[in-house]
Amino acid sequence: MTDAERLAAAFVSGGPLTALDNPPADTDAAYAIQDAMREKLGKPIVGWKLAQTMPPAMKAAGLTEPTVSPLMDGMIFPDGTVFGPDRFLSPEAEAEVVLELSADLPGPATADEVRAACAGYRLAIEMADSRYADKPSMGAKAVIADMNSSNALVIGELRPVAEVPEVATGKLSLKLGDGTILEPLGADWRPDPFQVVAFLSEFCARRGLPLKAGAVITTGTHTKPTRTGPGSVVASFEGFGTVSCEFPALRGA
């Protein structure tokens, strides 16, 4: 099996991988594995995930730009979803702000053009989940290959786009499955959703993947990515509402 086939199998039902047979030497090779993994899974793209969206996060990962992966059909869930015990291997929860497009962005766009193309935004929890047994040891390029650790995105109701600047800088918290409460990251680590999607528009145009109306785009975490065990996960955005999900157990536990 190729690395992409092994990653796809681990995404669906297999155990974690301890290594790749041919680790990507650069980000182009990493995205080539990611593309092949997506093709193997065989589902349409319905949205996008970005990570390392702020300069401190890029620097810490040894990157020069944010990392990207598609969200496929079956990866986006409504607020209050209760997942089955076979969904996650080692999930990390993140509080995020999602933009939803009402118009195509066929080429590079400015932040103002992104805002004008938005139907609104949604409060969200990303449940990231690596297919690696020891994700930190694999490095950033291997994480890109693994669909950027994408697994499930839980989204709330569509809200007015005018609220985005305030919600993206305001108070929030994230409760993990064991009751641990995470506070927001510092201001220099918190992404501007419009600027993030402006980068995505250039990235997708570069790779021949224009952004389509209806796409759901999660724009980077506002809390430290933190592993969570089973239980209820709740993101609370002060003055704007909450979004939550629950899972009873980890796969194979």
N, C-alpha and C positions, 0 to 999 in steps of 0.2 A: 504493500500500500504506500501511496505517496504521503507526505506530511499533511497535505490538504485533506486527503481522504481520512487519515487518522484523526485529525482535528474535527472533521465533520462527524465521524462516528462517536467521538467523545462528547460532542455537543448534543447528540440525540440520546445516547443511552450508555455510552462506555465509561470506563474509569479514566482518571487523569493520566496524562502523559508525563513521563519523567524527562524526556528529551525529544528534540526533532532530529531526524536523520540528516537533514540538510538545512541547518540554521541559516536564515537570511543574512547575507553580508551587508545589505543596505536596505533603505526603506523601499526602494523599487522592488527588490526581491520579496520583501515582506508583504507588500500590497499584491504582488503576483500570487503568493500563497493564499492570501485572504480572498482574492477573486476566485481562485480555484475552489476554495472551501465553500464560498457562497454558491458557486455553480453546482457543486456536489449536493448541497442541501436543497437546491432546486426550487426556491421560493422567491416570489417577486419582492422588490424593494418597496417599502412603504414609508421609510423615513431614514434618518441619519443620526449617528452618535459621534460627538467630538469629545476628545479628552486632551489633557495637557494643554488647555486652551489659554493659559496665562504664562507670561515669561518665566516666573519662578518655577512653575511646574515643568516647562520645557527644559529649562536649564538642569533641573534635578534629574531628568530622564535622559539628558544628553541629546536633546532634539533641537531643531531649529524652527519647527512649525508644529501646530496642533496635529494630533492623530485622528483619523477618520475611519469609520466603518459604517456599512449600511445596516439599517434595521429592516428585517424581513417580515413578511406576513407571519403572524403567530408570535411576534415578540413584543407587541404593544397590548396592554391590558388596562381595563378601567379601574378607577379608584375602588378600593375595597376587595380586590381580587384575593381569593384564597387559593394558593397554589397547592398542587399535589406533592407528595413526598419525594417524587422522582425528578423534580424540576432542577434542583441546584446541587452542585458539588461543594463549593466553598464560596458562597456569595458574599459580595461586599455591597453595602447599601450607601447610596448617595442621594442627597436632596438636590434637585435640579429644576431649572426653568426651561420649558419647552416652547418653541415657536412652531406655529402651524401656518403653512403657506396657503393663500387663497389664489395666487397667480404663479405662473411659471417664472423661474429665474434662469433663462437660457444661457447666460454668460456671467462674467464677473460683475458683481453688484456692489454698490456702496452700502454703508449701514442705513442711510436714509432710504435707499431703494428697497432694502430688505424690509424695513419697517412698513413701507407702503404696500409691500406684497404679502403682508401677514393678515390672516383671518383673526388672529388673536394669539394668546399664550395659554399654557396650562402649567399648573403646579405638578411636580412629578417626583417619583422615586425611581432611580435606576438601581436595579438589582444586577450588578455586574457579576460575572462568574467565569473564572479562568478554567481552561481545559488542561492546565498544567498542575502537576503535583506541588511544585514550588515556584510559583509565579515570579517572585523577586529575583530568583537566580537566572531566569530565562532572558532578561533584558528587554528593552523597549521594542526592538524590531520583532522579536518573537511574539510579543503581545499584540502588535499590529497584525501579524499573520493570523493570530487567533481571534479574528474579528474584534480586536480591541477589547476583549473580554465581554463583549455584548451578550446578554441573555434575555432580560425582561425589563421593560419600561412600563411603569404604572403611572397613568395620567389622570388628572382631575378634569373638571369641566372647562370648556373654553371661556376665557376671560378677555376683557378689553385690552388691546395692545398698549393703550396709553398707560397702563399700570406697570409695564415692564421695568422702566428705570427704577421705580421705587421698590418693587418686589425683589429685584436683583441686587439691591444694596441694603435691604432692610433686615430686621431681626428674624431669625428662624432657629429651629432646632430639629434634630432627627433622633427619634427614639428607636433603638435597636431591639432585637428580639428578646434580649435578656433584661431590658429596661434601662440600659445605659443611654444617657442623653449626650448627644454631640452638639456642640455650639458651632456657629458659622466660622468659616475660614476668615483670615484677615482680608482687608479690602484689596490688597495687591494680588491675592489669589482668587478673587471672585470674578467670574467672567461677565462681560457685557454681551448679552445674547445677540444683539444686532451686529456687533463687530465680529462675533464668532461665525455667524451665518454668512456675513460678507466674505470671510476667508473661505468658508465651505463652497460658496458659489464659484470662487476662482479655482479651488481644488477640483471641483466636479467638472468645470469647463475644461480644465487642463487634461482630465482623464476621459473626456467624452461622455460624461454622465450628468446632463443638465438637471437642475432641480425642478420638480414638477409640482403644480398646485395640488394641495392635499397632503404634501409631505409633512411629517412630524419630525422635528429636529431638536434633539436634546443637546444643550449648549455648554455642558461642563458642570462639574460639581461645585456646590457651595458649602459642602462639609467635607471633612477628611474621609477619603474612601476607607471604610472600616468593615472588617468581616463581621457578619452577624449570624448568630445561631437561630434556630427555630423560634417562632413566636410572631408577635405583631410588630410591624415596622411602620412608624408614623412620622411623616414630615409635617411640621407646623410652621407656616409662614405668617408671622404676626400681622394681623389686620387683613389678611387675604384668605386664610383658610388652611385646611389640612388635606393630605392625601395619604392613603395607607394601603398596606397589603399584609398578608399573613401566610406562613407556611409551617406545616407541622413537624417536618423532619428533613434531613439532608439525604440525598441519594445514597443508598447503600448503608445508611446508618441502622 
